[in-house]
Amino acid sequence: KDLEKVAAERDFAVTTIEGHLAHFIGTGELPVLDFVDEYKLEQIASFFWEDSNATLGEARESLGEKFSYTELKFVREYVNHQKTFQSRNDLEESNK
């Protein structure tokens, strides 16, 4: 289903649904590739790997309008999850 239909069915704003999806992408419970194609994922992720504290506006300014704010938000959450996962693995390895 598209976001507009889900939002209408649940009587939420589209941005609310996007926020919920972003949250679950950020926890690893939803795969980002269900929402962002691989080509876009690689380009956006590269930006956020360099600067995970960047705002969506900064990302849009740097990457251009070919990416939606929703795609940027989803990939930022994905990258943050990957960084957290990587940090945990690094910590476990150092404790062995």
C-alpha positions, 0 to 999 in steps of 0.5 A, spaced: 500 500 500 502 507 498 503 511 504 497 515 503 492 509 503 495 507 509 494 514 512 487 515 510 485 508 513 488 509 520 486 517 520 493 519 520 497 524 517 502 521 511 508 524 515 506 520 521 506 514 518 513 516 515 515 517 522 513 510 524 516 506 518 522 510 519 522 508 527 522 501 525 527 502 519 531 505 525 530 499 529 532 494 524 525 491 524 523 493 517 528 493 511 530 499 508 530 496 501 522 495 502 522 503 501 528 505 497 531 502 491 538 500 492 541 505 487 538 511 492 540 507 498 547 507 496 548 514 494 544 517 500 547 512 505 554 514 503 552 521 505 550 519 512 556 515 513 560 521 513 555 525 517 550 522 521 548 528 524 546 532 518 539 534 517 535 532 512 535 539 509 543 539 509 542 532 505 537 535 500 542 541 499 548 536 498 544 530 494 539 534 490 532 534 489 532 527 486 531 524 493 525 525 497 525 527 504 522 521 506 527 517 502 533 521 506 529 520 513 529 512 511 536 512 509 538 516 515 535 511 520 538 505 516 545 508 517 544 510 524 542 503 526 548 500 522 552 504 526 549 502 532 550 495 530 557 496 528 559 499 535 556 493 539 559 488 535 566 492 536 565 492 543 563 485 543 570 483 540 574 488 544 571 484 550 573 477 548 
